[in-house]
Amino acid sequence: MPRATIDRPRSSTTVIALLLACLIAACNSQSFQESNGPSIMPPPPAPVQPPAPPMNPARQIDGNWYATYPGGPLRVVIGLDPMLRGRNYVATLVDGTKSVPAGQVMWRGTVDQYVPNLVRAEQACLSSGGPGSVRTVKARVVVNDPEHLTEELVDPKSCSGFPVKYTRASAADAPQPKN
């Protein structure tokens, strides 16, 4: 019986041809094609931001003011308390009267964090204990607009002469102090 012979050259040619066909097919695939660079997805659209909350006018009351304290209008400087952080105000009297000397701190207050246009304060009130005798009472400073404030006492009967109206010195309707 004749023995079958394997024609090796034909078999290796077939394998080489098969490998070459696979290589060509792989090179023609899309992953080997020339591209214009990496494909970058466009960024998603930015979400719509809500408008910024309005600025609380009570955070901008430092400056020079005229106040309608008895014997007034009297000049008052409202400044930030250097000993405390945040919006802690000190209102100091510039013009003195017979009963209240110049340089007297009239009130100290803090911007209310929950109620816009409001400063919670401790007001100096002349006591009936004689000249220079001062006690403090609870008050609130209401910012009507950037040029006008109203100081009210929590207990209106605790001190006389209230409410006190403040007008910024640079306002068009600022009063002139009495000479």
TORVO-390594 format. One line per field, with one value per residue: residue in one letter; x, y, z of N, C-alpha, C in turn. Coordinates in Angstrom, 1 decimal. Layout:
// residues N
r <- A;... .
n_east <- X;... .
n_north <- Y;... .
n_up <- Z;... .
ca_east <- X;... .
ca_north <- Y;... .
ca_up <- Z;... .
c_east <- X;... .
c_north <- Y;... .
c_up <- Z;... .
//
This chain:
// residues 179
r <- M;P;R;A;T;I;D;R;P;R;S;S;T;T;V;I;A;L;L;L;A;C;L;I;A;A;C;N;S;Q;S;F;Q;E;S;N;G;P;S;I;M;P;P;P;P;A;P;V;Q;P;P;A;P;P;M;N;P;A;R;Q;I;D;G;N;W;Y;A;T;Y;P;G;G;P;L;R;V;V;I;G;L;D;P;M;L;R;G;R;N;Y;V;A;T;L;V;D;G;T;K;S;V;P;A;G;Q;V;M;W;R;G;T;V;D;Q;Y;V;P;N;L;V;R;A;E;Q;A;C;L;S;S;G;G;P;G;S;V;R;T;V;K;A;R;V;V;V;N;D;P;E;H;L;T;E;E;L;V;D;P;K;S;C;S;G;F;P;V;K;Y;T;R;A;S;A;A;D;A;P;Q;P;K;N .
n_east <- 0.8;0.5;2.1;1.0;2.2;3.3;3.2;5.3;6.3;4.0;2.2;3.4;3.5;0.8;0.2;1.8;0.6;-1.9;-1.3;-0.3;-2.6;-4.2;-2.7;-2.8;-5.6;-5.9;-4.4;-5.9;-8.1;-10.3;-9.1;-6.5;-6.4;-5.6;-6.0;-7.5;-6.4;-6.8;-10.1;-12.0;-14.5;-17.0;-17.2;-19.7;-22.7;-22.6;-24.1;-27.0;-26.5;-27.8;-28.8;-26.7;-27.1;-28.8;-26.8;-26.5;-27.6;-27.1;-24.5;-22.9;-22.7;-20.8;-19.2;-19.6;-22.1;-25.2;-27.1;-30.3;-30.2;-31.2;-30.6;-29.4;-29.0;-26.4;-23.0;-22.0;-19.8;-19.7;-18.1;-16.1;-15.7;-12.5;-11.7;-13.2;-14.2;-15.7;-18.8;-19.1;-20.2;-19.3;-20.7;-19.7;-19.9;-19.3;-19.8;-20.2;-22.6;-24.2;-24.9;-23.9;-20.6;-18.3;-16.9;-18.1;-19.2;-22.0;-23.6;-23.1;-23.1;-24.2;-24.4;-27.5;-27.8;-29.9;-32.0;-32.2;-31.0;-30.9;-29.4;-28.4;-28.2;-26.6;-27.5;-26.3;-27.5;-28.5;-28.4;-30.4;-28.8;-27.0;-24.6;-22.8;-23.5;-24.1;-26.1;-26.8;-29.1;-31.2;-31.3;-32.2;-31.0;-32.2;-31.8;-32.8;-32.2;-29.2;-28.4;-29.9;-30.7;-32.6;-32.7;-34.1;-35.5;-35.7;-37.4;-39.4;-39.8;-37.6;-35.6;-35.3;-36.1;-36.1;-37.4;-34.2;-33.1;-30.9;-28.8;-26.7;-23.7;-22.8;-25.1;-27.6;-29.7;-28.6;-28.5;-27.4;-25.1;-25.9;-24.6 .
n_north <- -1.1;2.1;4.6;7.7;10.8;13.8;16.9;19.2;21.8;22.9;23.0;24.7;27.0;27.6;28.1;30.4;32.1;32.3;33.5;35.9;37.0;37.3;39.3;41.4;41.8;42.6;45.0;46.5;47.0;49.2;50.1;50.5;52.5;55.8;58.7;61.8;62.6;62.2;61.3;63.6;64.1;66.6;69.0;68.7;70.8;73.7;73.8;75.8;78.6;79.8;83.2;85.4;86.0;89.0;91.7;92.3;95.2;95.9;95.1;97.1;99.6;101.0;104.1;107.7;109.5;111.3;111.7;111.7;112.1;113.4;116.9;117.0;117.5;115.0;114.2;110.9;108.2;105.2;102.3;99.3;96.9;96.5;94.5;92.2;89.6;89.5;91.2;93.4;96.1;99.4;102.3;105.5;108.6;111.7;114.4;116.0;116.4;118.2;116.2;113.9;112.9;113.7;111.1;109.0;105.7;104.9;102.7;99.2;96.6;93.7;92.3;90.8;87.4;86.2;87.9;90.1;93.5;94.2;95.0;93.8;95.3;96.8;99.4;102.5;104.1;106.9;106.9;107.6;108.0;110.1;112.4;111.1;108.5;105.5;103.0;99.9;99.0;96.8;97.0;97.6;98.1;99.3;99.0;101.1;102.0;102.4;104.9;105.6;104.9;103.5;103.5;101.5;100.8;97.7;97.4;100.0;101.8;101.8;103.7;107.2;109.3;107.8;106.4;106.7;108.5;108.0;109.5;109.2;111.0;111.8;111.8;113.3;114.5;115.0;116.3;119.4;119.9;121.6;124.7 .
n_up <- 0.0;-0.9;0.7;2.1;1.3;2.7;1.5;2.3;1.5;0.2;2.3;4.2;2.7;2.5;5.1;5.6;3.7;4.8;7.3;6.3;5.1;7.3;8.7;6.9;6.8;9.5;9.5;7.9;9.4;11.4;13.7;13.1;11.3;10.1;12.1;13.1;15.5;19.1;20.0;21.6;23.8;23.8;26.4;29.0;29.1;31.1;34.3;35.0;37.0;40.0;40.6;42.4;45.9;47.1;48.3;51.7;53.1;55.8;56.2;55.4;56.8;58.0;58.6;58.4;60.1;60.8;63.7;65.3;68.1;71.4;71.5;69.1;65.5;65.9;65.3;64.4;64.4;62.8;63.1;62.5;65.0;66.3;68.0;67.7;65.5;62.2;61.3;63.4;64.9;66.2;67.4;67.7;69.4;68.0;68.3;71.4;74.1;76.8;78.5;77.5;76.7;74.1;72.1;73.5;73.4;71.7;70.9;70.4;68.1;66.2;63.0;62.1;61.4;60.3;59.7;57.1;56.8;59.4;62.5;65.5;68.7;71.6;73.3;74.7;77.5;79.3;82.7;85.6;87.6;87.8;86.3;83.6;84.3;82.9;81.4;79.7;77.1;75.3;71.8;68.3;65.1;62.3;58.9;56.6;54.0;52.1;53.0;55.2;58.6;61.3;64.7;67.1;70.3;72.0;74.2;74.3;76.4;78.0;77.7;77.0;74.2;71.8;68.8;67.1;64.4;61.7;59.4;56.6;56.4;53.9;52.4;50.4;51.8;54.3;57.6;59.0;61.6;64.7;65.8 .
ca_east <- 0.0;1.4;2.1;0.7;3.3;2.8;3.9;5.5;6.4;2.7;1.6;4.0;3.0;-0.6;0.2;2.3;-0.4;-3.0;-0.9;-0.2;-4.0;-4.7;-2.0;-3.4;-6.9;-5.8;-3.9;-7.0;-9.2;-10.5;-8.2;-5.1;-6.5;-5.1;-7.1;-7.1;-6.1;-7.7;-11.4;-12.4;-15.9;-17.2;-17.6;-21.2;-23.0;-22.5;-25.5;-27.4;-26.2;-28.8;-28.2;-26.1;-28.1;-28.5;-25.9;-27.3;-27.2;-26.6;-23.1;-22.2;-23.1;-19.7;-19.0;-20.0;-23.6;-25.8;-28.1;-31.2;-30.2;-31.5;-29.6;-28.8;-28.3;-25.1;-22.2;-21.7;-19.0;-19.9;-16.9;-16.0;-15.0;-11.2;-11.5;-14.1;-14.2;-17.0;-19.4;-19.4;-20.1;-19.3;-21.1;-19.1;-20.4;-18.2;-20.2;-20.7;-23.6;-24.0;-25.1;-23.1;-19.4;-17.8;-16.1;-18.9;-19.8;-23.5;-24.1;-22.3;-24.0;-23.8;-25.4;-28.3;-27.5;-31.2;-32.9;-31.5;-31.2;-31.0;-28.2;-28.8;-27.3;-26.7;-27.5;-25.9;-28.7;-28.2;-29.2;-30.8;-27.8;-26.1;-23.9;-21.9;-24.0;-24.7;-26.5;-27.1;-30.4;-31.2;-31.8;-32.0;-30.7;-32.9;-31.2;-33.9;-31.6;-27.8;-28.2;-30.7;-30.9;-33.4;-32.4;-35.2;-35.2;-36.5;-38.4;-39.4;-39.9;-36.3;-34.7;-36.1;-35.5;-36.1;-36.4;-33.2;-32.9;-29.5;-28.6;-25.3;-23.2;-22.7;-26.4;-28.1;-30.6;-27.9;-28.7;-26.2;-25.1;-26.1;-23.3 .
ca_north <- 0.0;3.2;5.5;9.0;11.7;15.2;17.9;20.2;23.1;23.4;23.2;25.9;28.1;27.9;28.8;31.7;32.9;32.5;34.5;37.2;37.4;37.8;40.5;42.5;42.1;43.4;46.3;47.3;47.3;50.6;50.5;50.8;53.6;57.1;59.5;63.2;62.9;61.5;61.8;64.1;64.4;68.0;69.1;68.9;72.2;74.1;74.0;77.2;79.0;80.8;84.5;85.7;86.7;90.4;92.1;92.7;96.6;96.0;94.8;98.2;100.8;101.8;105.5;108.9;109.6;112.3;111.0;112.6;112.0;114.7;117.9;116.8;116.2;114.8;113.3;109.6;107.4;103.8;101.5;97.9;96.6;95.8;93.4;91.1;89.2;89.6;92.6;93.9;97.6;100.3;103.7;106.4;109.9;112.7;115.7;115.8;117.3;118.4;115.0;112.8;113.5;113.3;109.8;108.0;104.7;104.9;101.3;98.1;95.7;92.6;92.0;89.6;86.5;85.6;89.0;91.2;94.9;94.3;94.9;93.6;96.2;97.2;100.9;103.2;104.9;107.7;106.5;108.7;108.0;111.2;112.6;110.0;107.2;104.9;101.6;99.4;98.4;96.1;97.8;97.1;99.1;98.8;99.7;101.5;102.0;102.6;106.3;105.9;103.9;103.8;102.8;101.3;100.0;96.5;97.9;101.4;102.6;101.6;104.9;108.2;109.9;106.9;105.9;107.7;108.4;108.2;109.8;109.2;112.3;112.1;111.8;114.6;115.1;115.0;117.5;120.1;120.0;122.9;125.3 .
ca_up <- 0.0;-0.9;1.9;1.8;1.6;3.0;0.8;3.3;1.0;-0.1;3.6;4.8;1.9;2.8;6.5;5.4;3.0;5.8;8.2;5.6;4.9;8.6;8.9;6.0;7.3;10.7;9.2;7.2;10.4;11.8;14.8;12.6;10.4;10.5;12.7;13.3;16.9;20.0;20.0;22.9;23.9;24.2;27.8;29.1;29.3;32.5;34.9;35.2;38.3;40.5;40.8;43.7;46.8;47.2;49.4;52.9;53.4;57.1;56.2;54.8;57.5;58.6;58.0;59.2;60.2;61.7;64.4;66.0;69.6;72.0;71.4;67.8;65.1;66.4;64.4;64.9;63.5;62.9;62.6;62.9;66.3;66.0;68.9;67.3;64.0;61.5;61.2;64.8;64.8;67.3;67.1;68.7;69.3;67.7;69.0;72.7;74.6;78.2;79.3;76.8;76.2;72.8;72.3;74.1;72.6;71.8;70.8;69.8;67.5;65.3;61.9;62.4;60.4;59.8;59.2;56.4;57.1;60.9;63.4;67.0;69.4;73.0;73.3;75.9;77.9;80.5;83.9;86.4;88.7;87.8;85.1;83.2;84.6;81.7;81.4;78.3;76.9;74.0;70.7;67.0;64.1;61.0;57.7;55.7;52.8;52.4;53.5;56.4;59.6;62.4;65.9;68.0;71.5;72.1;75.1;74.0;77.7;78.8;77.5;76.3;73.0;70.7;67.9;66.7;62.9;61.3;58.0;56.3;56.2;52.5;51.8;49.9;52.8;55.6;58.3;59.4;63.1;65.3;66.3 .
c_east <- 0.9;1.1;1.9;1.9;2.7;3.8;4.2;5.6;5.0;2.0;2.1;3.6;1.6;-0.6;0.7;1.3;-1.6;-2.6;-0.8;-1.6;-4.5;-4.0;-2.6;-4.8;-6.8;-5.3;-5.0;-8.2;-9.2;-9.5;-6.8;-5.2;-6.0;-6.2;-6.6;-6.7;-7.1;-9.1;-11.8;-13.8;-16.0;-17.6;-19.2;-21.5;-23.0;-23.9;-25.8;-27.2;-27.3;-28.1;-27.7;-27.1;-27.8;-27.6;-26.8;-26.8;-26.7;-25.1;-22.3;-22.6;-22.0;-19.5;-19.4;-21.5;-24.0;-27.0;-29.0;-31.3;-30.6;-30.4;-28.9;-29.4;-26.9;-24.3;-21.9;-20.8;-19.3;-18.7;-17.0;-15.2;-13.7;-11.0;-12.3;-14.0;-15.6;-17.5;-20.0;-19.2;-20.0;-19.7;-20.6;-19.5;-19.2;-18.5;-20.7;-21.9;-23.4;-24.1;-24.3;-21.8;-19.0;-16.9;-16.9;-19.4;-21.3;-24.1;-23.0;-23.3;-23.4;-24.9;-26.2;-28.1;-28.8;-32.1;-32.0;-31.9;-31.4;-29.7;-28.8;-27.8;-27.6;-26.5;-27.1;-27.1;-28.2;-29.0;-29.5;-29.8;-26.8;-25.4;-22.9;-22.3;-24.7;-25.0;-26.8;-28.4;-30.3;-31.9;-31.6;-31.9;-31.3;-32.3;-32.3;-33.4;-30.1;-27.5;-29.0;-30.9;-31.9;-33.0;-33.6;-34.8;-36.2;-37.7;-38.4;-39.4;-38.5;-35.4;-35.5;-35.3;-35.4;-37.4;-35.5;-33.1;-31.5;-29.6;-27.1;-24.8;-23.0;-24.0;-26.8;-28.9;-29.9;-28.2;-27.4;-26.3;-25.3;-24.8;-23.4 .
c_north <- 1.2;4.1;6.9;10.0;13.1;16.1;19.1;21.6;23.7;23.8;24.5;27.1;28.5;28.6;30.2;32.6;33.2;33.6;35.9;37.8;38.0;39.2;41.7;42.8;43.0;44.8;47.2;47.6;48.7;51.0;50.9;52.0;54.9;57.9;60.9;63.6;62.1;62.1;62.3;64.5;65.9;68.0;69.2;70.3;72.5;74.2;75.4;77.5;80.0;82.1;84.6;86.3;88.1;90.7;92.7;94.2;96.7;95.6;96.0;99.6;101.5;103.1;106.6;109.2;110.8;111.5;112.0;112.4;113.4;115.7;117.9;117.7;116.2;113.9;112.0;108.9;105.9;103.0;100.1;97.7;95.9;94.6;92.1;90.9;89.4;91.1;93.0;95.4;98.3;101.7;104.6;107.9;110.9;114.0;115.3;116.8;117.5;117.1;113.8;113.4;112.9;112.0;108.7;107.0;104.6;103.5;100.4;97.1;94.7;92.5;90.7;88.7;86.0;86.7;90.0;92.6;95.1;94.1;94.8;94.4;96.3;98.7;101.5;104.1;105.6;107.2;107.7;108.7;109.1;111.3;111.5;108.6;106.6;103.4;101.2;98.8;97.8;97.0;97.1;98.3;98.6;99.7;99.9;101.4;102.4;104.0;106.6;104.7;104.4;102.9;102.7;100.5;98.8;96.8;99.4;102.3;102.5;102.8;105.9;108.7;109.0;106.8;107.1;107.4;108.8;108.5;109.9;110.6;112.7;112.1;113.2;115.3;115.1;116.3;118.1;120.2;121.4;123.4;125.7 .
c_up <- 0.0;0.3;1.4;2.2;1.8;2.3;1.7;2.6;0.7;1.2;4.2;4.0;2.2;4.2;6.3;4.7;3.9;6.8;7.5;5.4;6.2;8.9;8.1;6.4;8.6;10.4;8.5;8.2;10.8;12.9;14.3;11.5;10.9;11.0;12.8;14.7;17.8;19.9;21.4;22.8;24.4;25.7;27.9;29.4;30.8;33.1;35.1;36.7;38.8;40.7;42.2;44.6;46.9;48.4;50.5;53.2;54.8;57.3;55.7;55.5;58.1;57.9;59.0;59.0;61.0;62.3;65.2;67.5;70.1;72.0;70.0;66.7;65.5;65.4;65.1;63.9;63.8;62.3;63.0;64.2;66.0;66.9;68.5;65.8;63.5;61.5;62.6;64.8;66.2;66.8;68.1;68.4;69.1;68.4;70.4;73.1;76.1;79.0;78.7;76.2;74.8;73.0;73.0;73.1;72.8;71.7;70.2;69.3;66.5;64.2;62.2;61.2;59.7;59.2;58.5;56.9;58.6;61.6;64.8;67.8;70.9;73.0;74.7;76.2;79.2;81.6;84.7;87.6;88.7;86.5;84.8;83.6;83.4;81.9;80.0;78.3;75.5;72.9;69.4;66.0;62.8;59.9;56.7;54.3;53.1;53.0;54.8;57.3;60.6;63.6;66.8;69.2;71.5;73.1;75.0;75.3;78.5;78.7;76.7;75.1;71.8;70.1;67.5;65.2;62.6;59.8;57.7;56.0;54.8;51.7;51.4;51.0;54.2;56.3;58.7;60.9;63.5;65.9;67.7 .
//
